[in-house]
Amino acid sequence: MIKIAAAFFAMFIYFSTYAQSVEKIDFQNQNAGNTAINIAVSKYDLFDGNAFYDKATSFAQRGDFNQALPLFGKAAFEYCVVKNYNKYGQAIIKMSNMHYKLGNFKEAEDILLNVAVKNYSKLHSNSGLMNTYYLLGNTLLAQNKYTQSMWFYTQQGILAKELGNQNSFIESLLGVVQVKIKKKDFSLALRDLKSAELLAKARNTTQFGDEISAARRTIAGQLAQKK
């Protein structure tokens, strides 16, 4: 499974590179005064990308991630070629998520780090980067890469503060809590958990209730064993 996923990712990178070369040719043609529609680009359209994306979403909702993954890849390719980089970003995030669901954490990490981060950086999208950093935190945590995971959760929190996104800031804190639990830094994890809980109460949101309760039980259980 991992070999297949890795091969598909390599193919996807090839397609992305090809799409970028098509854009370069199109740009050069325009500079040369060529008013003809670029044939390579005209083969692809937003409708095809949306069709692939919707079909992939349907498979993903049914839990068929193996079927959804290549369709999200096709959607990403179509979006890239027609230069719709917002939808392209959504599709590659979905590709990473499918890999994550399948337990292909390294492949999920590679897509986020090598494709998604670059895409949102070019778009100057801090909200896109913020979400990608959160997903990188999760993916790296799943691989027991605690230092890197902590760094990306922290970067998410920094951007969340800049954007005034309190929910994402709470999310980043809870990510840091999970890293500290894994590292058995239970006292520090409890401190951050209390901060997240206070912020959630101040916002009068129950969105993080289950996650906070589960973390509290884990920490309490581990601290009780130390007594």
PyRosetta script that sets phi, psi and omega in degrees:
from pyrosetta import init, pose_from_sequence

init()
pose = pose_from_sequence("MIKIAAAFFAMFIYFSTYAQSVEKIDFQNQNAGNTAINIAVSKYDLFDGNAFYDKATSFAQRGDFNQALPLFGKAAFEYCVVKNYNKYGQAIIKMSNMHYKLGNFKEAEDILLNVAVKNYSKLHSNSGLMNTYYLLGNTLLAQNKYTQSMWFYTQQGILAKELGNQNSFIESLLGVVQVKIKKKDFSLALRDLKSAELLAKARNTTQFGDEISAARRTIAGQLAQKK")
pose.set_psi(1, -45.5)
pose.set_omega(1, -178.0)
pose.set_phi(2, -65.2)
pose.set_psi(2, -38.6)
pose.set_omega(2, 179.3)
pose.set_phi(3, -64.4)
pose.set_psi(3, -40.6)
pose.set_omega(3, 178.9)
pose.set_phi(4, -64.1)
pose.set_psi(4, -44.3)
pose.set_omega(4, -179.5)
pose.set_phi(5, -63.2)
pose.set_psi(5, -40.7)
pose.set_omega(5, -179.7)
pose.set_phi(6, -65.2)
pose.set_psi(6, -39.6)
pose.set_omega(6, 179.1)
pose.set_phi(7, -65.1)
pose.set_psi(7, -40.1)
pose.set_omega(7, 178.4)
pose.set_phi(8, -64.4)
pose.set_psi(8, -40.0)
pose.set_omega(8, 179.4)
pose.set_phi(9, -63.4)
pose.set_psi(9, -40.8)
pose.set_omega(9, 178.6)
pose.set_phi(10, -62.3)
pose.set_psi(10, -40.4)
pose.set_omega(10, 178.1)
pose.set_phi(11, -63.8)
pose.set_psi(11, -39.0)
pose.set_omega(11, 179.6)
pose.set_phi(12, -63.7)
pose.set_psi(12, -42.6)
pose.set_omega(12, 178.1)
pose.set_phi(13, -61.9)
pose.set_psi(13, -38.7)
pose.set_omega(13, 177.5)
pose.set_phi(14, -61.0)
pose.set_psi(14, -45.3)
pose.set_omega(14, 179.4)
pose.set_phi(15, -61.0)
pose.set_psi(15, -41.5)
pose.set_omega(15, -179.9)
pose.set_phi(16, -62.8)
pose.set_psi(16, -41.9)
pose.set_omega(16, 178.7)
pose.set_phi(17, -63.4)
pose.set_psi(17, -41.5)
pose.set_omega(17, 178.8)
pose.set_phi(18, -62.5)
pose.set_psi(18, -42.9)
pose.set_omega(18, -179.5)
pose.set_phi(19, -61.6)
pose.set_psi(19, -40.1)
pose.set_omega(19, 179.7)
pose.set_phi(20, -66.4)
pose.set_psi(20, -34.0)
pose.set_omega(20, 178.3)
pose.set_phi(21, -69.4)
pose.set_psi(21, -34.1)
pose.set_omega(21, 176.4)
pose.set_phi(22, -63.1)
pose.set_psi(22, -41.9)
pose.set_omega(22, 178.8)
pose.set_phi(23, -61.5)
pose.set_psi(23, -40.7)
pose.set_omega(23, -178.7)
pose.set_phi(24, -63.2)
pose.set_psi(24, -43.4)
pose.set_omega(24, 178.6)
pose.set_phi(25, -62.3)
pose.set_psi(25, -43.5)
pose.set_omega(25, -180.0)
pose.set_phi(26, -60.1)
pose.set_psi(26, -42.9)
pose.set_omega(26, 179.9)
pose.set_phi(27, -63.9)
pose.set_psi(27, -42.3)
pose.set_omega(27, 179.8)
pose.set_phi(28, -64.9)
pose.set_psi(28, -38.5)
pose.set_omega(28, 179.0)
pose.set_phi(29, -63.6)
pose.set_psi(29, -39.7)
pose.set_omega(29, 179.5)
pose.set_phi(30, -65.1)
pose.set_psi(30, -41.2)
pose.set_omega(30, 179.4)
pose.set_phi(31, -64.8)
pose.set_psi(31, -28.3)
pose.set_omega(31, -178.9)
pose.set_phi(32, -83.0)
pose.set_psi(32, 0.8)
pose.set_omega(32, 178.3)
pose.set_phi(33, 85.5)
pose.set_psi(33, 14.9)
pose.set_omega(33, 179.1)
pose.set_phi(34, -79.0)
pose.set_psi(34, 113.8)
pose.set_omega(34, -177.0)
pose.set_phi(35, -92.7)
pose.set_psi(35, -2.5)
pose.set_omega(35, -179.6)
pose.set_phi(36, -70.4)
pose.set_psi(36, 149.2)
pose.set_omega(36, 177.3)
pose.set_phi(37, -69.2)
pose.set_psi(37, 132.8)
pose.set_omega(37, 179.8)
pose.set_phi(38, -66.0)
pose.set_psi(38, 121.0)
pose.set_omega(38, -173.9)
pose.set_phi(39, -65.3)
pose.set_psi(39, -41.0)
pose.set_omega(39, -177.3)
pose.set_phi(40, -61.0)
pose.set_psi(40, -40.8)
pose.set_omega(40, -179.3)
pose.set_phi(41, -73.2)
pose.set_psi(41, -34.3)
pose.set_omega(41, -174.3)
pose.set_phi(42, -69.1)
pose.set_psi(42, -13.3)
pose.set_omega(42, 178.0)
pose.set_phi(43, -72.2)
pose.set_psi(43, -19.1)
pose.set_omega(43, -174.3)
pose.set_phi(44, -117.7)
pose.set_psi(44, 146.7)
pose.set_omega(44, 175.8)
pose.set_phi(45, -146.7)
pose.set_psi(45, 169.1)
pose.set_omega(45, -176.6)
pose.set_phi(46, -62.9)
pose.set_psi(46, -32.5)
pose.set_omega(46, -178.8)
pose.set_phi(47, -60.6)
pose.set_psi(47, -44.4)
pose.set_omega(47, 179.3)
pose.set_phi(48, -61.6)
pose.set_psi(48, -43.3)
pose.set_omega(48, 178.8)
pose.set_phi(49, -60.6)
pose.set_psi(49, -44.7)
pose.set_omega(49, 179.5)
pose.set_phi(50, -63.7)
pose.set_psi(50, -38.3)
pose.set_omega(50, -179.9)
pose.set_phi(51, -64.4)
pose.set_psi(51, -45.1)
pose.set_omega(51, 177.3)
pose.set_phi(52, -62.3)
pose.set_psi(52, -42.9)
pose.set_omega(52, -176.5)
pose.set_phi(53, -63.8)
pose.set_psi(53, -44.6)
pose.set_omega(53, -178.7)
pose.set_phi(54, -65.1)
pose.set_psi(54, -40.3)
pose.set_omega(54, 179.4)
pose.set_phi(55, -66.9)
pose.set_psi(55, -40.1)
pose.set_omega(55, 177.8)
pose.set_phi(56, -63.3)
pose.set_psi(56, -42.2)
pose.set_omega(56, 179.4)
pose.set_phi(57, -60.5)
pose.set_psi(57, -40.2)
pose.set_omega(57, 178.7)
pose.set_phi(58, -61.6)
pose.set_psi(58, -44.5)
pose.set_omega(58, 177.5)
pose.set_phi(59, -63.8)
pose.set_psi(59, -42.5)
pose.set_omega(59, -178.1)
pose.set_phi(60, -63.0)
pose.set_psi(60, -39.6)
pose.set_omega(60, 180.0)
pose.set_phi(61, -65.4)
pose.set_psi(61, -26.1)
pose.set_omega(61, 177.6)
pose.set_phi(62, -89.1)
pose.set_psi(62, -0.7)
pose.set_omega(62, 178.9)
pose.set_phi(63, 84.3)
pose.set_psi(63, 10.5)
pose.set_omega(63, 178.9)
pose.set_phi(64, -93.9)
pose.set_psi(64, 76.7)
pose.set_omega(64, -173.5)
pose.set_phi(65, -71.6)
pose.set_psi(65, -28.8)
pose.set_omega(65, 177.9)
pose.set_phi(66, -65.2)
pose.set_psi(66, -36.4)
pose.set_omega(66, 177.5)
pose.set_phi(67, -75.8)
pose.set_psi(67, -35.8)
pose.set_omega(67, -176.5)
pose.set_phi(68, -70.7)
pose.set_psi(68, -36.7)
pose.set_omega(68, -172.8)
pose.set_phi(69, -56.2)
pose.set_psi(69, -54.5)
pose.set_omega(69, -179.0)
pose.set_phi(70, -66.2)
pose.set_psi(70, -28.3)
pose.set_omega(70, 178.5)
pose.set_phi(71, -70.3)
pose.set_psi(71, -38.8)
pose.set_omega(71, 174.1)
pose.set_phi(72, -63.9)
pose.set_psi(72, -35.2)
pose.set_omega(72, 176.9)
pose.set_phi(73, -63.4)
pose.set_psi(73, -42.4)
pose.set_omega(73, 178.0)
pose.set_phi(74, -64.7)
pose.set_psi(74, -41.2)
pose.set_omega(74, 178.1)
pose.set_phi(75, -61.5)
pose.set_psi(75, -43.3)
pose.set_omega(75, -179.9)
pose.set_phi(76, -60.6)
pose.set_psi(76, -41.8)
pose.set_omega(76, 180.0)
pose.set_phi(77, -62.2)
pose.set_psi(77, -46.2)
pose.set_omega(77, 179.6)
pose.set_phi(78, -60.8)
pose.set_psi(78, -45.6)
pose.set_omega(78, -179.0)
pose.set_phi(79, -63.3)
pose.set_psi(79, -38.3)
pose.set_omega(79, -179.3)
pose.set_phi(80, -65.1)
pose.set_psi(80, -44.1)
pose.set_omega(80, -176.8)
pose.set_phi(81, -65.3)
pose.set_psi(81, -38.0)
pose.set_omega(81, 179.1)
pose.set_phi(82, -87.2)
pose.set_psi(82, 6.2)
pose.set_omega(82, 173.1)
pose.set_phi(83, 66.7)
pose.set_psi(83, 29.1)
pose.set_omega(83, 173.6)
pose.set_phi(84, -95.2)
pose.set_psi(84, 85.3)
pose.set_omega(84, -170.3)
pose.set_phi(85, -77.8)
pose.set_psi(85, -17.0)
pose.set_omega(85, 173.5)
pose.set_phi(86, -70.0)
pose.set_psi(86, -47.7)
pose.set_omega(86, 177.8)
pose.set_phi(87, -68.8)
pose.set_psi(87, -34.8)
pose.set_omega(87, 174.9)
pose.set_phi(88, -57.6)
pose.set_psi(88, -44.6)
pose.set_omega(88, 178.6)
pose.set_phi(89, -61.6)
pose.set_psi(89, -41.9)
pose.set_omega(89, 178.8)
pose.set_phi(90, -62.2)
pose.set_psi(90, -40.6)
pose.set_omega(90, -177.3)
pose.set_phi(91, -68.8)
pose.set_psi(91, -40.7)
pose.set_omega(91, -179.2)
pose.set_phi(92, -71.9)
pose.set_psi(92, -30.3)
pose.set_omega(92, 173.9)
pose.set_phi(93, -64.0)
pose.set_psi(93, -40.3)
pose.set_omega(93, 177.8)
pose.set_phi(94, -65.3)
pose.set_psi(94, -38.7)
pose.set_omega(94, 176.4)
pose.set_phi(95, -58.5)
pose.set_psi(95, -46.5)
pose.set_omega(95, 178.9)
pose.set_phi(96, -60.7)
pose.set_psi(96, -41.7)
pose.set_omega(96, -179.1)
pose.set_phi(97, -63.6)
pose.set_psi(97, -38.3)
pose.set_omega(97, 177.8)
pose.set_phi(98, -63.8)
pose.set_psi(98, -42.4)
pose.set_omega(98, 176.6)
pose.set_phi(99, -60.6)
pose.set_psi(99, -42.0)
pose.set_omega(99, 179.8)
pose.set_phi(100, -61.3)
pose.set_psi(100, -45.4)
pose.set_omega(100, 179.7)
pose.set_phi(101, -61.7)
pose.set_psi(101, -32.5)
pose.set_omega(101, -179.6)
pose.set_phi(102, -84.6)
pose.set_psi(102, -2.1)
pose.set_omega(102, -179.8)
pose.set_phi(103, 82.8)
pose.set_psi(103, 11.3)
pose.set_omega(103, 177.6)
pose.set_phi(104, -90.3)
pose.set_psi(104, 70.3)
pose.set_omega(104, -169.4)
pose.set_phi(105, -67.4)
pose.set_psi(105, -36.0)
pose.set_omega(105, 179.8)
pose.set_phi(106, -66.2)
pose.set_psi(106, -41.2)
pose.set_omega(106, 178.3)
pose.set_phi(107, -64.9)
pose.set_psi(107, -39.9)
pose.set_omega(107, 177.3)
pose.set_phi(108, -61.6)
pose.set_psi(108, -43.1)
pose.set_omega(108, 178.5)
pose.set_phi(109, -62.1)
pose.set_psi(109, -44.8)
pose.set_omega(109, -177.4)
pose.set_phi(110, -60.4)
pose.set_psi(110, -43.1)
pose.set_omega(110, 179.6)
pose.set_phi(111, -63.5)
pose.set_psi(111, -45.2)
pose.set_omega(111, -179.1)
pose.set_phi(112, -64.0)
pose.set_psi(112, -47.0)
pose.set_omega(112, -173.1)
pose.set_phi(113, -75.6)
pose.set_psi(113, -40.2)
pose.set_omega(113, -172.7)
pose.set_phi(114, -95.5)
pose.set_psi(114, -17.8)
pose.set_omega(114, -177.7)
pose.set_phi(115, -120.3)
pose.set_psi(115, -56.1)
pose.set_omega(115, -174.5)
pose.set_phi(116, -63.6)
pose.set_psi(116, -46.9)
pose.set_omega(116, -179.1)
pose.set_phi(117, -60.2)
pose.set_psi(117, -43.1)
pose.set_omega(117, 179.7)
pose.set_phi(118, -64.9)
pose.set_psi(118, -40.9)
pose.set_omega(118, -179.6)
pose.set_phi(119, -62.2)
pose.set_psi(119, -49.5)
pose.set_omega(119, -177.7)
pose.set_phi(120, -71.4)
pose.set_psi(120, -27.2)
pose.set_omega(120, 174.8)
pose.set_phi(121, -66.4)
pose.set_psi(121, -42.9)
pose.set_omega(121, 178.1)
pose.set_phi(122, -65.1)
pose.set_psi(122, -32.8)
pose.set_omega(122, 179.1)
pose.set_phi(123, -80.7)
pose.set_psi(123, -7.9)
pose.set_omega(123, -174.8)
pose.set_phi(124, 55.9)
pose.set_psi(124, 39.9)
pose.set_omega(124, -178.5)
pose.set_phi(125, -100.2)
pose.set_psi(125, 98.8)
pose.set_omega(125, 178.5)
pose.set_phi(126, -68.6)
pose.set_psi(126, -32.1)
pose.set_omega(126, 178.5)
pose.set_phi(127, -67.7)
pose.set_psi(127, -39.4)
pose.set_omega(127, 176.7)
pose.set_phi(128, -65.1)
pose.set_psi(128, -42.0)
pose.set_omega(128, 177.1)
pose.set_phi(129, -64.4)
pose.set_psi(129, -41.1)
pose.set_omega(129, -179.5)
pose.set_phi(130, -58.7)
pose.set_psi(130, -46.9)
pose.set_omega(130, 179.0)
pose.set_phi(131, -65.8)
pose.set_psi(131, -39.8)
pose.set_omega(131, 179.4)
pose.set_phi(132, -64.8)
pose.set_psi(132, -39.1)
pose.set_omega(132, 177.9)
pose.set_phi(133, -62.8)
pose.set_psi(133, -39.2)
pose.set_omega(133, 177.5)
pose.set_phi(134, -62.0)
pose.set_psi(134, -45.9)
pose.set_omega(134, -179.8)
pose.set_phi(135, -65.6)
pose.set_psi(135, -36.4)
pose.set_omega(135, 175.2)
pose.set_phi(136, -64.2)
pose.set_psi(136, -39.7)
pose.set_omega(136, 176.6)
pose.set_phi(137, -57.7)
pose.set_psi(137, -45.1)
pose.set_omega(137, 179.3)
pose.set_phi(138, -64.1)
pose.set_psi(138, -45.2)
pose.set_omega(138, -176.1)
pose.set_phi(139, -66.4)
pose.set_psi(139, -40.7)
pose.set_omega(139, 179.2)
pose.set_phi(140, -71.1)
pose.set_psi(140, -35.4)
pose.set_omega(140, 176.9)
pose.set_phi(141, -62.8)
pose.set_psi(141, -39.1)
pose.set_omega(141, 179.2)
pose.set_phi(142, -64.0)
pose.set_psi(142, -22.3)
pose.set_omega(142, 178.3)
pose.set_phi(143, -98.1)
pose.set_psi(143, 8.2)
pose.set_omega(143, -178.8)
pose.set_phi(144, 62.0)
pose.set_psi(144, 29.1)
pose.set_omega(144, 175.9)
pose.set_phi(145, -95.2)
pose.set_psi(145, 78.7)
pose.set_omega(145, -167.6)
pose.set_phi(146, -67.4)
pose.set_psi(146, -42.8)
pose.set_omega(146, -177.9)
pose.set_phi(147, -63.1)
pose.set_psi(147, -46.8)
pose.set_omega(147, 179.5)
pose.set_phi(148, -65.9)
pose.set_psi(148, -40.0)
pose.set_omega(148, 178.7)
pose.set_phi(149, -61.1)
pose.set_psi(149, -46.2)
pose.set_omega(149, 178.7)
pose.set_phi(150, -59.1)
pose.set_psi(150, -40.8)
pose.set_omega(150, -178.3)
pose.set_phi(151, -62.2)
pose.set_psi(151, -44.1)
pose.set_omega(151, -177.4)
pose.set_phi(152, -72.5)
pose.set_psi(152, -36.4)
pose.set_omega(152, 174.4)
pose.set_phi(153, -62.4)
pose.set_psi(153, -38.8)
pose.set_omega(153, 179.1)
pose.set_phi(154, -65.4)
pose.set_psi(154, -42.3)
pose.set_omega(154, 178.0)
pose.set_phi(155, -63.8)
pose.set_psi(155, -38.0)
pose.set_omega(155, 175.0)
pose.set_phi(156, -58.9)
pose.set_psi(156, -45.8)
pose.set_omega(156, -179.3)
pose.set_phi(157, -62.7)
pose.set_psi(157, -39.1)
pose.set_omega(157, 178.9)
pose.set_phi(158, -62.1)
pose.set_psi(158, -47.3)
pose.set_omega(158, 179.2)
pose.set_phi(159, -66.4)
pose.set_psi(159, -36.6)
pose.set_omega(159, 178.7)
pose.set_phi(160, -61.4)
pose.set_psi(160, -40.5)
pose.set_omega(160, 177.0)
pose.set_phi(161, -64.5)
pose.set_psi(161, -43.5)
pose.set_omega(161, -179.6)
pose.set_phi(162, -62.5)
pose.set_psi(162, -36.6)
pose.set_omega(162, -177.6)
pose.set_phi(163, -89.1)
pose.set_psi(163, -5.6)
pose.set_omega(163, -177.9)
pose.set_phi(164, 69.3)
pose.set_psi(164, 28.1)
pose.set_omega(164, -178.5)
pose.set_phi(165, -96.6)
pose.set_psi(165, 92.7)
pose.set_omega(165, -175.5)
pose.set_phi(166, -66.9)
pose.set_psi(166, -36.4)
pose.set_omega(166, 179.9)
pose.set_phi(167, -63.4)
pose.set_psi(167, -41.8)
pose.set_omega(167, 178.7)
pose.set_phi(168, -68.3)
pose.set_psi(168, -32.8)
pose.set_omega(168, 177.5)
pose.set_phi(169, -66.5)
pose.set_psi(169, -42.2)
pose.set_omega(169, 176.6)
pose.set_phi(170, -62.1)
pose.set_psi(170, -41.8)
pose.set_omega(170, 178.3)
pose.set_phi(171, -58.5)
pose.set_psi(171, -42.1)
pose.set_omega(171, 179.7)
pose.set_phi(172, -66.2)
pose.set_psi(172, -39.8)
pose.set_omega(172, 177.4)
pose.set_phi(173, -61.2)
pose.set_psi(173, -43.1)
pose.set_omega(173, 179.9)
pose.set_phi(174, -67.4)
pose.set_psi(174, -30.6)
pose.set_omega(174, 173.9)
pose.set_phi(175, -65.1)
pose.set_psi(175, -43.6)
pose.set_omega(175, 177.6)
pose.set_phi(176, -62.3)
pose.set_psi(176, -38.3)
pose.set_omega(176, 177.3)
pose.set_phi(177, -58.4)
pose.set_psi(177, -45.0)
pose.set_omega(177, -178.5)
pose.set_phi(178, -64.5)
pose.set_psi(178, -37.8)
pose.set_omega(178, 176.9)
pose.set_phi(179, -63.2)
pose.set_psi(179, -44.7)
pose.set_omega(179, -178.0)
pose.set_phi(180, -67.9)
pose.set_psi(180, -32.9)
pose.set_omega(180, 174.8)
pose.set_phi(181, -63.5)
pose.set_psi(181, -45.4)
pose.set_omega(181, 179.5)
pose.set_phi(182, -61.6)
pose.set_psi(182, -34.7)
pose.set_omega(182, -180.0)
pose.set_phi(183, -83.7)
pose.set_psi(183, -0.9)
pose.set_omega(183, 180.0)
pose.set_phi(184, 66.5)
pose.set_psi(184, 25.5)
pose.set_omega(184, 173.1)
pose.set_phi(185, -91.2)
pose.set_psi(185, 68.4)
pose.set_omega(185, -168.5)
pose.set_phi(186, -68.7)
pose.set_psi(186, -36.4)
pose.set_omega(186, 179.2)
pose.set_phi(187, -65.1)
pose.set_psi(187, -42.8)
pose.set_omega(187, 177.6)
pose.set_phi(188, -68.0)
pose.set_psi(188, -36.8)
pose.set_omega(188, 177.9)
pose.set_phi(189, -63.5)
pose.set_psi(189, -40.6)
pose.set_omega(189, 179.9)
pose.set_phi(190, -65.2)
pose.set_psi(190, -36.9)
pose.set_omega(190, 178.1)
pose.set_phi(191, -61.6)
pose.set_psi(191, -46.5)
pose.set_omega(191, -179.8)
pose.set_phi(192, -69.5)
pose.set_psi(192, -34.4)
pose.set_omega(192, 178.5)
pose.set_phi(193, -63.6)
pose.set_psi(193, -41.4)
pose.set_omega(193, 178.0)
pose.set_phi(194, -63.1)
pose.set_psi(194, -38.8)
pose.set_omega(194, 177.5)
pose.set_phi(195, -63.0)
pose.set_psi(195, -43.7)
pose.set_omega(195, 179.3)
pose.set_phi(196, -63.9)
pose.set_psi(196, -40.5)
pose.set_omega(196, -179.2)
pose.set_phi(197, -65.6)
pose.set_psi(197, -41.6)
pose.set_omega(197, 178.3)
pose.set_phi(198, -63.8)
pose.set_psi(198, -41.4)
pose.set_omega(198, 178.8)
pose.set_phi(199, -65.9)
pose.set_psi(199, -39.2)
pose.set_omega(199, 178.9)
pose.set_phi(200, -65.3)
pose.set_psi(200, -41.1)
pose.set_omega(200, 178.6)
pose.set_phi(201, -66.0)
pose.set_psi(201, -38.5)
pose.set_omega(201, 179.1)
pose.set_phi(202, -63.5)
pose.set_psi(202, -31.3)
pose.set_omega(202, 178.2)
pose.set_phi(203, -88.3)
pose.set_psi(203, -3.9)
pose.set_omega(203, 179.6)
pose.set_phi(204, 55.6)
pose.set_psi(204, 42.9)
pose.set_omega(204, 179.2)
pose.set_phi(205, -114.8)
pose.set_psi(205, 142.8)
pose.set_omega(205, 177.2)
pose.set_phi(206, -106.4)
pose.set_psi(206, 9.5)
pose.set_omega(206, -176.1)
pose.set_phi(207, -57.0)
pose.set_psi(207, -36.0)
pose.set_omega(207, -174.6)
pose.set_phi(208, -103.9)
pose.set_psi(208, 10.2)
pose.set_omega(208, -174.7)
pose.set_phi(209, -55.6)
pose.set_psi(209, -49.1)
pose.set_omega(209, -177.2)
pose.set_phi(210, -65.4)
pose.set_psi(210, -41.3)
pose.set_omega(210, -178.9)
pose.set_phi(211, -66.5)
pose.set_psi(211, -40.4)
pose.set_omega(211, 179.0)
pose.set_phi(212, -65.8)
pose.set_psi(212, -43.8)
pose.set_omega(212, -179.7)
pose.set_phi(213, -63.3)
pose.set_psi(213, -41.9)
pose.set_omega(213, -179.7)
pose.set_phi(214, -64.8)
pose.set_psi(214, -42.5)
pose.set_omega(214, 179.1)
pose.set_phi(215, -65.3)
pose.set_psi(215, -39.8)
pose.set_omega(215, 179.8)
pose.set_phi(216, -63.3)
pose.set_psi(216, -41.8)
pose.set_omega(216, 178.9)
pose.set_phi(217, -63.7)
pose.set_psi(217, -42.3)
pose.set_omega(217, 179.5)
pose.set_phi(218, -61.9)
pose.set_psi(218, -46.8)
pose.set_omega(218, -178.5)
pose.set_phi(219, -65.0)
pose.set_psi(219, -45.4)
pose.set_omega(219, -179.3)
pose.set_phi(220, -60.3)
pose.set_psi(220, -41.7)
pose.set_omega(220, -180.0)
pose.set_phi(221, -63.5)
pose.set_psi(221, -42.1)
pose.set_omega(221, -178.9)
pose.set_phi(222, -70.3)
pose.set_psi(222, -39.2)
pose.set_omega(222, 179.4)
pose.set_phi(223, -68.6)
pose.set_psi(223, -34.8)
pose.set_omega(223, 179.0)
pose.set_phi(224, -65.4)
pose.set_psi(224, -35.6)
pose.set_omega(224, 179.9)
pose.set_phi(225, -67.2)
pose.set_psi(225, -25.6)
pose.set_omega(225, -178.2)
pose.set_phi(226, -78.8)
pose.set_psi(226, -18.3)
pose.set_omega(226, -177.3)
pose.set_phi(227, -78.0)
pose.dump_pdb("model.pdb")
